Amino acid sequence: MNLHPSPLFPLYASILLRENAKYNLTAITDPEEIRQKHFADSLALLDDPSPRQRLNGEGALPPGASLLDVGPGGGFPGVPLKIARPDISLTLLEATGKKAEFLRALARELGLEADVVHARAEEAAHDPAYRERFDAVTARAVAALPLLCELCLPFVKVGGAFVAYKGPADKAREEIDAARNAVKLLGADLECVHSGTTVYGGRTRIILRKISQTPARYPRNHGAIIKKPL
């Protein structure tokens, strides 16, 4: 896809490169690779067609959507999505303190309104301020899909969507098969899968639709999630 023309993207890239050594944000340091492998990859969601007419052609992000990005690290995909879609309300949930510090500084320097929360997802998901409050939740390169479902779906309001950014289609399909029990238990359904080939190789976005409330016991604590995935 063509990158959004906002002048904030070159500034974002320069900030990322300037602060990378301090915060360990990315192994990708070539500006063109940052443009393609971080920015364009994040924005690919905006080109994904959705079978839901009520989404008004905006894929998983309806106009004015509240978006939670779980584990964004250097800000991906949430910050690029906010740059391209300033109408969305963005919350960044980051478990690593130094990266949360970077994200707050990044938002200030880019002039973006974003709420940065320093917390673990499995803890924040039990906070009424965040539980089932978001129209959309995203996660990119965070964990395997069964684990991601338990960490992320509790944040999605009924009717909203969870979007998992994944790699090649065949691997994504394997993760989908492994996550079917988790998806059902947590109150969601597989809506669509979008795959394509980019300079990053095969990339897939899995969109899960929240159809009922997540049982209050989920997510479990970190040890239980890792030891016995749903």
Steps between C-alpha positions, in 0.01 A plus 500: 500500500604864458592663827271771631646841398506647853827683580487334840633173358851635414509665843389174664779311321761752613381479861505119487857496371614766745360318803551140391826436683356635825172309491578193282197562278578328170761295317398678179709815455494571126256789438338334198457175690342692789265657248397166351540248781362710783286781360347344188454167677314673785276691259407194293200453730341811350490331158339179626142462374245390756181304443327720756315785327466682830874565500447760224793385294748556781592134557535419870519870592166679465501882509593632844595153626670448834815295435718317751841382378644225722878475521583767242871527584613772260136594435388246243234478369316753719698818437507469118126430507443812711707712260299377202168506687507792746130438572576188704556510875827317573615321814840329509544221757867424560640269769861623478556821692771645274292440190196661663724799575604512134140482380398795716791705367423391143137610526607839636758556227258396225221709651267201529236440764560153639454341841804290595436239768794324666355166608487133413204407284387216727471748788358800314228283345339461843488877554146631430656806334629278219302177499269471197538873431656505152357485149821340376811343651820432306813298571800457270777244554414454868417131554335193349132545422355281781690713755416824321129419505501464877703818545313718251137391460402604856567863397267488198140616543227274366470576128861617480799334337838359595761517224810280527783591261672178394746364246451264203151367433585134560646572844208728582255225411682265736464757777131545421445124529686496831295794632148379414423392856633826645300709252177320595562507876581871498185605314626558146467367148738499204377769262762514227866445413694733270829386352746647253865518406700808593870586526466341843398172332162344563284703739159411641245683711252287692180681597292354783157644578384517864152348518451458875661609826822332607454292819628691803772248582694587184774591453668273751832587659813497286623163622171325424475657154850379408476159667159404364378706200126481439 
